[in-house]
Structures are given as structure tokens and as C-alpha cells.
Amino acid sequence: MYSALIVAAGSAQRTGLGYNKIFYKIKDKTLLEHTIENFIKDSDFKEIVIVLSKDDLSKVKSIFKNDKIKYVIGGSTRQKSVFNGLNLINTKYVFIHDGARPNIKQTEIAKLKQVARNADAVVLYTKAKDSVVKYEEDNIKEYVDRNEIGLIQTPQVFKSDLIKKAHSLAINNNNTYTDDASLFIKELNKKVALVEGQELNIKATTKYDLTLLEEIL
């Protein structure tokens, strides 16, 4: 059995909405509803833990009426929010996913489950299509081989006991990371497998992302 840990405690600074982007509505449903549906309808998921800000808790509770769902207040950073959510996880595997990434498909979830059976961790990614450069002061410094570059997405899947241990170590070592896979690799010195996903599994970050999601959801 699996758990889904949905990180939804962020703000909407880059979208310019003035409220948490998880409440942005497309086809009469919030982004968070679109996201959560993918896990509610999958019987393999025993529980769904949503990490929220204190200000958003009551509103989200009014939206969802499902016994699978649990709620926890997030921390001051994404990493702290995930750690808070992990404390409620009770299954062997946990899918950590962005609350504002609503276009994840069941086919990707199925592929992640399959690979996770033989790995400690597995994440979705897409291959880079454009030329990739390192730059400095608005000038190209050097080109990077795009065949060695991947763009990381969520969900990211972990054996629950291992990712809990990794997060505890990160706290003890006072280390911060941009995502859970990098934390897992650095703190436990373990490998993370890759599963190629689809480009439209986008996270709502800017107004352009919201416009695109209106077309594809």
C-alpha cells in the first residue's frame, strides 16, 4: 500500500493571484482538487496527507469529505513542510507530490509503482530538448551536454522509513535542499531511479502555467 503526501503550504507570489494557487479554479474545481483526485480514485493509496498553511486549513477541509485524507500544518520551508507530513505516514511507500501539479496521469503513477518495487526511491523526469548552458553575468560560460540533463518532476516515491531517516539527518546536519530526491541522495548516499514522465505534468508557478493548465485539464 502507498501514501500520498501532497505539499500545498506555499504562496502565490509568482502567479500574482493574491491567494494560494491551490484554490485557483479550472472547470469548477480547484487545482488541489484536480491533484488529489489522482490519488483518491486509486485504491492502492491508503492515505493522503495534505500539508497546508494554518490560514488555508479550514477552507481545504470544507472542500474534501474523504476518510483517506489527513491534514497537517506546514513549516516555514518546503523541506520542513514535508518533514511535518512524513510524521503522519503509515505505509511502506510514500509519493511526495506538489499540490499545484494537477496534471499527473495514472500511467505515470503506475510506472512509478512498478519501479519502486525494486528501488529505494524513484522520481519522474523529462529529458532536456533545448541546448543547455551555464551562464555568468548574462553571458554564456559553457555549453552542457543536454543528453546528460534531466528536468525533475513530482511525484517522487520513497520507502517511507528511508525518507523519514533522510529528513531527520538533514535537520541534524542543518542542511537544506531544493527537493526530496536531492536530500535523499546526499543524506543517505543512496541512488534514486528515474522514470520518464510527460512534459505536461507541469507545476503552476506563473500566470503562463495557469493559462496552459486551463487548456489541458
Buried (B, 14 or more C-beta within 10 A) or exposed (E): EBBBBBBBBBEBEEBEBEEBBBBBEBEEBBBBBBBBEBBBEBEEBBBBBBBBBEEBBEBBEEBBEEEBBBBBBBBEEBBBBBBBBBEBBEBEBBBBBBBBBBBBEEEBBEBBBEBBEEBBBBBBBBEBEEEBEEEEEEEEEEEEEBEEEBEBBBBBBBBBEBBBBBBEBBEEEEEEBEBBBBBBBBBBEBEBBBBEBBEBBBBBBBEEBBEBBEEEE
